[in-house]
Amino acid sequence: MSSSSEYTPPAVWTWKQGNGGRFANINRPIAGATHEKALPVGKHPLQLYSLGTPNGVKVTVMLEELLALGHSGAEYDAWLIKIGDGDQFGSDFVAINPNSKIPALLDRSGPKPIRVFESGAILVYLAEKFGAFLPTEPAARAECLSWLFWQMGSAPYLGGGFGHFYAYAPVKIEYAIDRFAMETKRQLDVLDRRLAESEYLGGADYTIADIAVWPWYGGLAKGLLYGAAEFLQVQEYKNVQRWADQIANRPAVRRGRMVNRVQGELSSQLHERHDAADFDTQTQDKLSGG
Ligand SMILES: N[C@@H](CCC(=O)N[C@@H](CS)C(=O)NCC(=O)O)C(=O)O
């Protein structure tokens, strides 16, 4: 096995700023705000502070799905949080999410604003608020929540483990890539076996479990994450492929994945969303070079 130089940890860890990793400029061992910064507030009951990463996309897809079902109370303003610039460490953002990560939601529809952080908690909150995409029958609800929490527990091995060491770390460490590639393929197989027996993760119906898992594992299966499609041979997971395509074709999913997106084709990016018409305006602006 090729190895990077041997490392003997010192007795006490110390912070080496700028260790060369892709996110070295924003990673820090201390929580809390680094600067005072007010967040903008729009006209809708729901204020979302986010970015179009897989964790952010879960929430914008959910909101677009709720709107598509006719829940006008799900109208939202989506503001861009540039994590590369450290916006997640601004004082107002930290007041909504003490963990300084997107997505963060503020529900201003009641007498007192309610903050919600962690994408899984936001999905459950919205599902319960609008009575949609989370079954109420105990067995179906348990299955849905099991897959939702599977995602929350599993994706850090994919993103923070495999993705980090395969694509972002300043050195390629065979041991780390091997360990997390194995776990990522195991997770894809878990999903593939489930989706061989069931149309959606929770059962016959599309739920917040699919909404949470799709941006990560659907993205991975379609070759959109870490440039790793060939390395992981993602085409082999046929049931995941079928499910990923099925979800990608939903109109609300097509809209939701554009919101707060800052990479890819310009026509696929809607940096902020304040109105349903923003999707049309955005496409027209981009077509006319605006
Ligand atoms: N478990 C969290 C993870 C959120 C997360 O990792 N967000 C990333 C972007 S995808 C982030 O904001 N990173 C900024 C940072 O770590 O400083 C969730 O599901 O909401």
The ligand as an SDF file (V2000), in Angstrom:
LIG
                    3D

 20 19  0  0  0  0  0  0  0  0999 V2000
  -26.1310   17.4880    9.1700 N   0  0  0  0  0  0  0  0  0  0  0  0
  -26.2340   18.8030    8.5640 C   0  0  0  0  0  0  0  0  0  0  0  0
  -25.0790   19.0050    7.6220 C   0  0  0  0  0  0  0  0  0  0  0  0
  -25.0720   20.3900    7.0440 C   0  0  0  0  0  0  0  0  0  0  0  0
  -23.7610   20.6840    6.3300 C   0  0  0  0  0  0  0  0  0  0  0  0
  -22.7910   19.9170    6.4320 O   0  0  0  0  0  0  0  0  0  0  0  0
  -23.7330   21.8150    5.6250 N   0  0  0  0  0  0  0  0  0  0  0  0
  -22.5100   22.2240    4.9460 C   0  0  0  0  0  0  0  0  0  0  0  0
  -22.7820   22.4450    3.4480 C   0  0  0  0  0  0  0  0  0  0  0  0
  -23.4510   21.0130    2.6850 S   0  0  0  0  0  0  0  0  0  0  0  0
  -22.0240   23.5450    5.5080 C   0  0  0  0  0  0  0  0  0  0  0  0
  -22.8070   24.4420    5.7450 O   0  0  0  0  0  0  0  0  0  0  0  0
  -20.7210   23.6840    5.7290 N   0  0  0  0  0  0  0  0  0  0  0  0
  -20.1290   24.8900    6.1890 C   0  0  0  0  0  0  0  0  0  0  0  0
  -19.1060   24.6420    7.2720 C   0  0  0  0  0  0  0  0  0  0  0  0
  -18.8790   23.4770    7.6290 O   0  0  0  0  0  0  0  0  0  0  0  0
  -18.5360   25.6150    7.7440 O   0  0  0  0  0  0  0  0  0  0  0  0
  -27.5750   18.9060    7.8250 C   0  0  0  0  0  0  0  0  0  0  0  0
  -28.0210   17.8880    7.2890 O   0  0  0  0  0  0  0  0  0  0  0  0
  -28.1860   19.9870    7.8220 O   0  0  0  0  0  0  0  0  0  0  0  0
  1  2  1  0
  2  3  1  0
  2 18  1  0
  3  4  1  0
  4  5  1  0
  5  6  2  0
  5  7  1  0
  7  8  1  0
  8  9  1  0
  8 11  1  0
  9 10  1  0
 11 12  2  0
 11 13  1  0
 13 14  1  0
 14 15  1  0
 15 16  2  0
 15 17  1  0
 18 19  2  0
 18 20  1  0
M  END
$$$$
